[in-house]
């Protein structure tokens, strides 16, 4: 456990290079690197859309939101 914490602290202090070198040399490696970056950006936008849509749904129908939190999530205060 101590080794994990020290590794995390070391990484936080010295994160290393901001962009690792692509595995493949030349233009093909650079193209794959850019494609991976775009795929990761697309995944982030997809997840952001899911969470944003969920939030809008909860704001649109407040009574169903309260019922959801009372029945499904078992929040005792509501």
C-alpha positions as MATLAB code, in Angstrom:
seq = 'XXXXXXXXXXXXXXXXXXXXXXXXXXXXXXXXXXXXXXXXXXXXXXXXXXXXXXXXXXXXXXXXXXXXXXXXXXXXXX';
ca = [
       0.000    0.000    0.000;
       2.838    2.391    0.832;
       4.477    1.610   -2.500;
       1.258    2.506   -4.323;
       0.929    5.800   -2.476;
       4.563    6.732   -3.089;
       4.199    5.875   -6.783;
       1.086    8.049   -7.065;
       2.808   10.918   -5.295;
       5.889   10.587   -7.504;
       3.682   10.622  -10.601;
       1.789   13.669   -9.364;
       5.015   15.571   -8.717;
       6.832   14.478  -11.892;
       4.188   13.393  -14.410;
       6.741   12.742  -17.139;
       6.480   13.779  -20.768;
       3.205   15.351  -21.798;
       3.037   13.297  -24.987;
       4.676    9.897  -25.241;
       6.321    9.021  -28.508;
       4.275    6.930  -30.952;
       5.224    3.256  -31.145;
       5.509    3.236  -34.922;
       8.085    5.520  -36.518;
       7.302    7.901  -39.305;
       4.051    9.255  -40.671;
       2.060    6.069  -39.976;
       2.849    6.278  -36.268;
       1.885    9.943  -36.197;
      -1.364    9.204  -38.040;
      -2.269    6.444  -35.583;
      -1.388    8.741  -32.687;
      -3.736   11.432  -34.012;
      -6.489    8.870  -34.704;
      -6.232    7.609  -31.136;
      -6.451   11.155  -29.804;
      -9.562   11.827  -31.872;
     -11.163    8.547  -30.764;
     -10.545    9.416  -27.107;
     -12.012   12.883  -27.636;
     -15.081   11.323  -29.262;
     -15.506    8.963  -26.302;
     -15.330   11.902  -23.901;
     -17.992   13.799  -25.865;
     -20.199   10.693  -25.938;
     -20.009   10.289  -22.161;
     -20.562   14.007  -21.628;
     -23.713   13.766  -23.755;
     -25.010   10.851  -21.665;
     -24.534   12.714  -18.378;
     -25.866   16.011  -19.761;
     -28.992   14.305  -21.141;
     -29.549   12.596  -17.793;
     -29.346   15.940  -16.015;
     -31.782   17.559  -18.449;
     -34.225   14.694  -17.978;
     -34.130   15.178  -14.224;
     -34.731   18.917  -14.589;
     -37.635   18.494  -17.027;
     -39.755   16.209  -14.857;
     -39.099   17.021  -11.224;
     -41.800   14.742   -9.764;
     -40.341   11.652  -11.434;
     -36.901   12.720  -10.235;
     -38.111   12.854   -6.639;
     -39.816    9.470   -7.045;
     -36.630    8.027   -8.493;
     -34.568    9.221   -5.539;
     -37.163    8.033   -3.008;
     -37.828    4.598   -4.491;
     -34.735    3.531   -6.420;
     -31.857    5.341   -4.703;
     -33.442    5.130   -1.188;
     -32.458    8.630   -0.071;
     -34.028    8.910    3.426;
     -34.348   12.746    3.548;
     -36.731   12.914    0.590;
];
